[in-house]
Amino acid sequence: MRTLRYLLITGALAASLLAPRAGAQDRFKTVSTFTSTDPLGLSVSGGSLYGAAFAFVLDQPSCGSIFELQPPASAGQSWTQTTLFTFDSSGSQGCPPTAAPTPGPGGVLYGTTTYGGAYGTGALYALQPPAAPGGAWVESVLYSFDAFTDGGAAPPSAPVPGPNGSFYCGTGGGTYGFGALVQLLPPSAPGGTWTEAMLYNFPGPVGANPLVPGPAGAFYGTNWGGLIVQLNPPAAPGGSWSETILYTLTRSDGLSPNFLTLASDGTLYGTTFGSNYDDGPGKATVFQLKPPASASGSWSLTVLHDFGDQLNLNSPLILRNGNLYGTAASATGGQIFELQHPAAGGGAWNLVHLYQFTGNQLPGGALVMDKNGGIFGVTAAPYLAPPSGTHLEAKPPQIVAGTLTLSLRQIQRFSDTSTLLLNLLLQQGNRIQQLLRTRRATGNIDIHRNHLVNPLHQRIVIEDPARGRARAH
């Protein structure tokens, strides 16, 4: 049996968007355990988490499933796990899912499969919610990729919603065998068939790495050979799509780029997996690709952090308040990390390990972050016999009603000086609050706000029974 583990790292202050705040003092706790499948990431809709899992075991009746995780109704209660649909190993329904489902209007879940469908080379499916509470979810294959007539010679990427109910997908194959961008179009009348429009055939290998939609209908993508490309829609109806190579990574930049994240200013943030079949092991990195200042300029790449050649990065980055969040996996574990934006231009990004995995639990797949900085994700233990895993909750140091309690020993080295400078960094949700200037007076340490971004704390208490009490104003 394979076991699926779900991780939750909640934000620091307010109640989570998806779950009420528990009163436990521990930063990490086990919430639930799933068996027999491996995870493929999470998506969120209507206050619930949705995910896909695949079963890679011979002679199994199922090749994967779609599941829902509902948060507890009140603090202290358990999450509710429901398997919404199980894919039959025959492949007629598609098999297995490629990624977490994409939520659509009316609660419908959409996704793609690696194989199966009418031609055995993948499918676009829809999962309809039950008409009445307690009823069954209904799966239907909307479109089957055909390796001989379209770009379906390799697994399609997860669907990206397009106009008028359509979806965009990247596939392998295509005219040149290097991959293609396709648009899947719904029928013009009820009961009709879905059709595929081949938008662009890559002249070089890009394949089915996930595509990121950009402004004005453009898409950004990568290939494992090091290319970062922009796909541009036609300037006029009936015209052709075009490709612009933005940057070609070298081995020093990182090996095998996979996921991209687009910032509002047009900057791309991305990861390199760290290895591939042709080149073997290489560096796993997080990079920043900035657009040129002028139309004639070039895109510029900066490696923000080098994870070395012993880790693989296999999750799309989340960008929140200038900081980046992702996962890194090793042969026996991994981590969820935060890369904090430098305080001054040109400074170094700071790596923070939010949670470290051991015991062969490997994080990966799409993460979800709520409005308060809570991070939801999955891990799998594919190498254990039998595998094991859990759904965890993890919290920063406790903050209650605007008060943070720390040990005075954490700042003991400052306690015997009359005037000192202290940079006390507090994790407040997803924001780093910086308190400057400390001084000791009459047994108290007063922390004065010289620069505090969006302050929510009215009072911070730092106390230790043996040393007395320090207060911040």
C-alpha positions as CSV (number, residue, x, y, z in Angstrom):
1,M,0.0,0.0,0.0
2,R,1.1,3.5,-0.7
3,T,0.2,6.2,1.7
4,L,-0.6,9.9,1.1
5,R,0.3,12.6,3.5
6,Y,-1.4,16.0,3.7
7,L,0.4,18.9,5.3
8,L,-1.1,22.1,6.6
9,I,1.0,25.0,7.8
10,T,-1.4,27.6,9.2
11,G,-0.9,31.4,9.4
12,A,0.0,33.2,12.6
13,L,-2.9,35.5,13.5
14,A,-6.4,35.2,12.1
15,A,-8.5,32.1,11.7
16,S,-7.6,30.2,8.5
17,L,-9.8,30.7,5.4
18,L,-10.2,26.9,5.1
19,A,-10.2,25.8,8.7
20,P,-10.8,27.3,12.2
21,R,-7.8,27.9,14.3
22,A,-7.0,25.1,16.8
23,G,-5.9,25.9,20.3
24,A,-3.1,23.3,20.4
25,Q,0.3,24.6,21.5
26,D,2.3,22.2,19.3
27,R,3.4,23.6,16.0
28,F,2.8,20.3,14.2
29,K,0.1,17.7,14.6
30,T,-1.2,14.7,12.7
31,V,-4.6,15.3,11.2
32,S,-5.3,12.3,8.9
33,T,-3.8,9.5,7.0
34,F,-4.5,8.2,3.4
35,T,-3.4,4.9,2.0
36,S,-3.0,3.1,-1.4
37,T,-2.2,6.1,-3.6
38,D,0.5,8.8,-4.2
39,P,-0.4,12.5,-4.2
40,L,-0.3,14.9,-7.1
41,G,-0.9,18.2,-5.3
42,L,-3.9,20.3,-4.2
43,S,-6.4,22.9,-5.5
44,V,-9.1,24.8,-3.5
45,S,-12.7,25.8,-4.2
46,G,-15.6,26.8,-2.0
47,G,-13.7,26.3,1.3
48,S,-12.6,22.7,0.5
49,L,-9.3,21.3,-0.7
50,Y,-9.4,19.0,-3.8
51,G,-6.6,16.7,-4.9
52,A,-5.7,13.9,-7.2
53,A,-3.8,10.7,-6.4
54,F,-2.5,7.9,-8.5
55,A,-2.0,4.2,-7.7
56,F,1.1,2.8,-9.4
57,V,0.7,-0.8,-8.3
58,L,0.3,-3.7,-10.7
59,D,-3.0,-5.6,-10.7
60,Q,-4.9,-2.8,-8.9
61,P,-8.5,-2.3,-9.9
62,S,-7.9,1.5,-9.7
63,C,-5.2,3.7,-11.2
64,G,-6.0,6.8,-9.2
65,S,-8.7,9.0,-7.6
66,I,-10.0,12.5,-7.0
67,F,-10.6,13.4,-3.3
68,E,-12.0,16.2,-1.2
69,L,-10.7,17.4,2.2
70,Q,-13.3,19.4,4.2
71,P,-12.0,21.4,7.2
72,P,-13.5,20.8,10.6
73,A,-16.7,22.7,11.5
74,S,-15.1,23.9,14.8
75,A,-11.7,23.9,16.5
76,G,-10.5,20.6,17.7
77,Q,-12.6,18.5,15.3
78,S,-11.2,16.4,12.5
79,W,-10.9,17.0,8.8
80,T,-13.2,15.0,6.6
81,Q,-11.8,13.1,3.7
82,T,-14.0,11.9,0.9
83,T,-13.0,10.0,-2.3
84,L,-15.2,11.6,-5.0
85,F,-14.2,9.4,-7.9
86,T,-12.0,6.4,-8.5
87,F,-10.5,5.8,-12.0
88,D,-10.9,2.3,-13.4
89,S,-7.6,0.7,-14.5
90,S,-9.2,-0.3,-17.8
91,G,-8.5,3.3,-18.9
92,S,-11.8,4.0,-20.5
93,Q,-12.3,6.9,-18.1
94,G,-8.8,8.1,-18.5
95,C,-6.0,6.9,-16.2
96,P,-4.3,8.1,-14.1
97,P,-4.9,11.9,-13.3
98,T,-1.9,14.1,-14.1
99,A,-2.4,16.8,-11.4
100,A,-4.9,18.2,-8.9
101,P,-8.3,19.0,-10.6
102,T,-9.1,22.5,-11.8
103,P,-12.3,23.8,-10.2
104,G,-14.9,25.2,-12.6
105,P,-18.3,26.9,-12.5
106,G,-21.0,25.0,-10.7
107,G,-18.6,22.9,-8.6
108,V,-17.4,20.9,-11.6
109,L,-13.9,19.6,-11.4
110,Y,-11.8,19.3,-14.6
111,G,-8.5,17.6,-15.3
112,T,-6.4,15.5,-17.6
113,T,-5.1,12.0,-17.5
114,T,-1.8,10.5,-18.5
115,Y,-3.2,7.6,-20.5
116,G,-6.6,6.2,-21.3
117,G,-9.5,7.7,-23.1
118,A,-10.6,6.4,-26.5
119,Y,-7.0,6.2,-27.9
120,G,-5.0,5.4,-24.8
121,T,-2.9,8.6,-25.0
122,G,-4.7,10.7,-22.4
123,A,-8.0,12.5,-21.9
124,L,-9.7,15.7,-20.6
125,Y,-12.3,14.7,-18.0
126,A,-15.1,16.5,-16.1
127,L,-16.3,15.4,-12.7
128,Q,-19.9,16.6,-12.0
129,P,-21.0,17.0,-8.4
130,P,-24.1,15.1,-7.3
131,A,-27.5,16.6,-8.0
132,A,-28.6,15.9,-4.4
133,P,-26.6,15.6,-1.2
134,G,-25.2,12.1,-0.7
135,G,-25.3,11.3,-4.4
136,A,-22.4,10.1,-6.5
137,W,-20.1,12.3,-8.5
138,V,-20.2,11.5,-12.2
139,E,-17.1,11.5,-14.5
140,S,-17.2,12.0,-18.2
141,V,-14.5,12.0,-20.8
142,L,-14.8,15.3,-22.7
143,Y,-12.0,14.8,-25.1
144,S,-9.5,12.0,-25.9
145,F,-6.1,12.9,-27.2
146,D,-5.1,11.1,-30.4
147,A,-1.4,10.6,-31.0
148,F,-2.0,10.2,-34.7
149,T,-4.1,13.3,-35.4
150,D,-3.1,15.9,-32.7
151,G,-0.6,16.7,-30.0
152,G,-1.5,13.8,-27.7
153,A,1.6,11.6,-28.2
154,A,2.7,12.4,-24.6
155,P,0.8,13.2,-21.4
156,P,-1.1,16.5,-21.5
157,S,-0.4,19.1,-18.8
158,A,-3.1,20.2,-16.4
159,P,-5.9,22.2,-18.1
160,V,-5.8,26.0,-18.0
161,P,-9.3,27.7,-18.2
162,G,-9.8,29.7,-21.4
163,P,-12.6,31.8,-22.8
164,N,-16.1,30.4,-23.3
165,G,-15.6,27.3,-21.4
166,S,-12.5,26.2,-23.3
167,F,-9.2,24.9,-21.9
168,Y,-5.6,25.2,-22.9
169,C,-3.2,22.3,-22.5
170,G,0.4,21.7,-23.4
171,T,1.1,18.2,-24.8
172,G,3.9,16.1,-26.2
173,G,4.0,15.1,-29.8
174,G,2.7,17.7,-32.2
175,T,3.9,18.2,-35.8
176,Y,7.6,18.0,-34.9
177,G,7.3,15.7,-32.0
178,F,8.5,18.4,-29.5
179,G,5.2,19.3,-28.0
180,A,2.3,21.6,-28.8
181,L,-0.1,24.1,-27.3
182,V,-3.7,23.1,-27.9
183,Q,-7.1,24.6,-27.1
184,L,-9.9,22.3,-26.3
185,L,-13.3,23.7,-27.3
186,P,-16.7,22.8,-25.9
187,P,-19.5,21.8,-28.3
188,S,-21.6,24.7,-29.8
189,A,-24.8,22.9,-28.9
190,P,-25.7,20.4,-26.0
191,G,-24.9,16.9,-27.0
192,G,-22.2,17.8,-29.4
193,T,-18.5,16.8,-29.2
194,W,-15.5,18.7,-27.9
195,T,-12.9,19.6,-30.5
196,E,-9.2,20.5,-30.4
197,A,-7.5,23.5,-32.1
198,M,-3.7,23.1,-32.6
199,L,-2.4,26.6,-31.7
200,Y,1.3,26.1,-31.9
201,N,3.8,23.3,-32.6
202,F,7.1,23.7,-30.7
203,P,10.1,23.5,-33.1
204,G,12.3,22.4,-30.1
205,P,11.5,20.2,-27.1
206,V,9.1,21.9,-24.6
207,G,6.6,19.1,-24.1
208,A,3.9,19.1,-21.4
209,N,5.5,21.2,-18.7
210,P,2.8,23.3,-17.1
211,L,2.0,26.5,-18.9
212,V,1.4,29.8,-17.2
213,P,-1.1,32.3,-18.6
214,G,0.1,35.8,-19.1
215,P,-1.3,39.2,-20.2
216,A,-3.0,39.6,-23.5
217,G,-3.5,35.9,-24.0
218,A,0.1,34.9,-23.9
219,F,1.6,31.8,-22.2
220,Y,4.9,31.1,-20.6
221,G,6.5,27.7,-20.5
222,T,9.8,25.8,-20.0
223,N,11.5,22.7,-21.3
224,W,13.9,20.4,-19.5
225,G,16.6,21.4,-21.9
226,G,16.8,24.9,-20.3
227,L,14.5,27.0,-22.5
228,I,12.0,29.6,-21.1
229,V,9.6,30.6,-23.8
230,Q,6.7,33.0,-24.4
231,L,3.9,32.0,-26.7
232,N,2.2,34.9,-28.3
233,P,-1.3,34.8,-29.7
234,P,-2.0,36.1,-33.2
235,A,-2.2,39.9,-33.6
236,A,-5.4,39.5,-35.7
237,P,-8.0,36.7,-36.0
238,G,-6.9,33.9,-38.2
239,G,-3.2,34.7,-37.7
240,S,-0.6,32.4,-36.3
241,W,0.8,32.0,-32.8
242,S,4.5,32.7,-32.4
243,E,7.2,31.7,-29.9
244,T,9.8,34.0,-28.3
245,I,12.7,32.4,-26.4
246,L,13.2,34.6,-23.3
247,Y,16.2,32.8,-21.8
248,T,18.3,29.6,-22.1
249,L,19.5,28.3,-18.8
250,T,23.0,26.9,-18.4
251,R,24.0,24.3,-15.9
252,S,25.2,27.0,-13.5
253,D,21.7,28.5,-13.5
254,G,20.2,25.1,-12.6
255,L,19.2,21.9,-14.5
256,S,15.8,21.1,-15.9
257,P,13.5,24.1,-15.4
258,N,9.9,23.0,-14.7
259,F,7.5,25.5,-13.0
260,L,7.0,29.2,-13.5
261,T,5.1,31.8,-11.5
262,L,4.2,35.2,-12.9
263,A,4.4,38.3,-10.8
264,S,2.2,41.4,-11.4
265,D,5.2,43.4,-12.7
266,G,5.9,40.8,-15.4
267,T,8.8,39.1,-13.5
268,L,8.9,35.3,-13.8
269,Y,10.0,33.2,-10.8
270,G,10.8,29.6,-11.4
271,T,12.4,26.4,-10.2
272,T,14.8,23.9,-11.7
273,F,14.1,20.2,-10.8
274,G,17.8,19.4,-10.5
275,S,18.2,16.4,-12.8
276,N,17.1,14.8,-16.0
277,Y,17.5,11.5,-17.9
278,D,20.0,12.9,-20.4
279,D,22.3,15.0,-18.1
280,G,22.0,13.2,-14.8
281,P,22.2,15.1,-11.5
282,G,22.5,18.8,-11.5
283,K,21.7,21.9,-9.4
284,A,18.1,22.5,-8.1
285,T,17.6,26.3,-8.0
286,V,15.0,29.0,-7.5
287,F,15.5,31.8,-10.1
288,Q,14.1,35.2,-11.0
289,L,13.7,36.2,-14.7
290,K,13.1,40.0,-15.1
291,P,11.7,41.5,-18.3
292,P,13.8,44.0,-20.2
293,A,13.5,47.7,-19.4
294,S,13.1,48.5,-23.1
295,A,11.7,46.6,-26.1
296,S,15.2,46.1,-27.5
297,G,16.6,44.8,-24.2
298,S,17.1,41.2,-22.9
299,W,15.6,39.3,-20.1
300,S,17.9,38.9,-17.1
301,L,18.1,35.9,-14.8
302,T,19.2,35.8,-11.2
303,V,19.6,32.6,-9.2
304,L,17.9,33.4,-5.8
305,H,19.0,30.2,-4.1
306,D,21.0,27.2,-5.0
307,F,19.8,24.0,-3.3
308,G,22.6,21.9,-4.6
309,D,22.4,18.5,-6.4
310,Q,20.9,16.5,-3.6
311,L,17.4,18.0,-3.7
312,N,14.7,18.2,-6.3
313,L,12.2,21.1,-6.6
314,N,8.8,19.8,-7.8
315,S,6.2,22.3,-6.8
316,P,5.1,25.6,-8.4
317,L,6.2,28.5,-6.3
318,I,3.7,30.6,-4.4
319,L,4.4,34.4,-4.5
320,R,2.9,36.3,-1.5
321,N,3.9,39.7,-0.3
322,G,7.2,39.5,-2.1
323,N,8.2,36.2,-0.6
324,L,8.3,32.8,-2.3
325,Y,7.1,29.4,-1.0
326,G,7.8,26.0,-2.3
327,T,9.0,22.4,-1.6
328,A,12.3,20.5,-2.0
329,A,12.5,16.7,-1.9
330,S,15.5,14.5,-1.2
331,A,15.8,10.7,-1.4
332,T,14.6,10.3,2.2
333,G,12.6,13.5,3.0
334,G,12.5,17.1,2.1
335,Q,11.3,20.5,3.2
336,I,8.7,23.3,2.8
337,F,10.7,26.5,2.5
338,E,10.2,30.3,2.3
339,L,12.5,32.6,0.4
340,Q,12.2,36.0,2.0
341,H,12.7,39.1,-0.2
342,P,15.8,41.2,0.7
343,A,15.1,44.2,2.8
344,A,17.2,46.4,0.4
345,G,17.6,46.2,-3.4
346,G,20.5,43.9,-4.5
347,G,20.5,42.0,-1.1
348,A,20.4,38.3,-0.7
349,W,17.2,36.4,-0.4
350,N,16.9,34.6,3.0
351,L,16.0,30.9,3.1
352,V,13.7,29.8,6.0
353,H,12.9,26.1,6.5
354,L,9.2,26.0,7.5
355,Y,9.1,22.3,8.0
356,Q,11.6,19.5,7.6
357,F,10.4,16.0,6.5
358,T,12.1,12.8,7.4
359,G,11.2,9.1,7.2
360,N,11.0,9.0,3.4
361,Q,8.1,11.5,3.2
362,L,8.7,13.4,0.0
363,P,6.8,16.8,-0.5
364,G,5.7,17.8,-4.0
365,G,2.8,18.9,-6.2
366,A,0.9,22.1,-6.1
367,L,0.6,24.0,-2.8
368,V,-2.4,26.1,-1.7
369,M,-2.0,29.2,0.5
370,D,-5.0,30.9,2.2
371,K,-5.3,34.6,2.8
372,N,-3.7,34.4,6.2
373,G,-0.6,32.6,5.0
374,G,-1.7,29.0,5.8
375,I,0.0,26.5,3.5
376,F,-1.6,23.3,2.4
377,G,0.3,20.6,0.6
378,V,0.9,16.8,0.2
379,T,3.8,14.4,0.6
380,A,4.1,10.8,-0.4
381,A,6.3,7.9,0.9
382,P,6.8,5.8,-2.3
383,Y,9.9,4.0,-1.0
384,L,8.6,2.6,2.3
385,A,7.4,-1.0,2.6
386,P,4.7,-0.4,3.6
387,P,4.6,3.3,3.0
388,S,3.3,5.6,5.7
389,G,2.1,9.2,5.9
390,T,-0.1,11.7,7.7
391,H,-1.9,15.0,7.2
392,L,-0.2,17.5,9.4
393,E,-0.9,20.9,10.9
394,A,2.0,23.3,11.6
395,K,2.0,26.7,13.2
396,P,4.5,29.5,13.9
397,P,5.1,30.5,17.5
398,Q,1.7,31.2,19.2
399,I,0.3,34.7,18.9
400,V,-3.0,35.3,20.7
401,A,-4.9,38.6,20.7
402,G,-1.9,40.6,19.5
403,T,0.4,39.2,22.2
404,L,3.5,37.2,21.4
405,T,5.2,35.3,24.3
406,L,8.9,34.5,23.9
407,S,11.7,33.5,26.3
408,L,13.8,36.4,27.6
409,R,16.8,34.1,27.1
410,Q,16.3,34.6,23.4
411,I,17.5,38.2,23.8
412,Q,19.7,37.6,26.9
413,R,22.8,38.8,25.2
414,F,21.2,42.2,25.0
415,S,20.1,42.4,28.6
416,D,23.2,43.9,30.2
417,T,23.7,46.9,27.9
418,S,22.0,50.3,28.4
419,T,21.4,51.1,24.7
420,L,21.2,48.3,22.1
421,L,20.1,47.6,18.5
422,L,17.8,44.6,18.2
423,N,16.3,43.3,15.0
424,L,13.4,41.1,16.3
425,L,11.8,39.3,13.4
426,L,8.2,38.1,14.0
427,Q,6.3,35.9,11.6
428,Q,2.9,37.5,11.4
429,G,0.9,35.5,9.0
430,N,2.9,35.8,5.8
431,R,4.4,39.2,6.7
432,I,7.7,39.8,8.5
433,Q,7.4,42.5,11.1
434,Q,10.7,44.2,12.0
435,L,11.1,45.9,15.4
436,L,14.1,48.2,15.8
437,R,15.9,49.9,18.7
438,T,15.9,48.4,22.1
439,R,17.1,49.8,25.4
440,R,17.1,48.5,28.9
441,A,15.6,50.7,31.7
442,T,14.6,49.7,35.2
443,G,14.5,46.0,34.5
444,N,12.3,46.4,31.4
445,I,13.2,46.2,27.8
446,D,11.3,48.7,25.7
447,I,11.1,47.9,22.0
448,H,10.2,51.0,20.0
449,R,8.7,50.7,16.5
450,N,11.0,52.5,14.2
451,H,9.8,50.7,11.1
452,L,6.8,48.3,11.2
453,V,5.0,47.2,8.0
454,N,1.2,47.0,8.6
455,P,1.5,46.6,12.4
456,L,-1.2,44.4,13.9
457,H,0.5,43.9,17.3
458,Q,-0.5,46.5,19.9
459,R,1.6,44.9,22.5
460,I,4.3,42.3,22.5
461,V,5.2,40.6,25.8
462,I,8.6,38.9,26.2
463,E,8.8,37.2,29.5
464,D,10.7,34.6,31.5
465,P,9.8,33.6,35.1
466,A,13.4,33.8,36.3
467,R,14.2,37.1,34.7
468,G,11.1,39.2,35.0
469,R,9.0,40.8,32.3
470,A,9.8,42.9,29.2
471,R,7.2,44.8,27.3
472,A,7.0,46.5,24.0
473,H,5.0,49.6,23.2
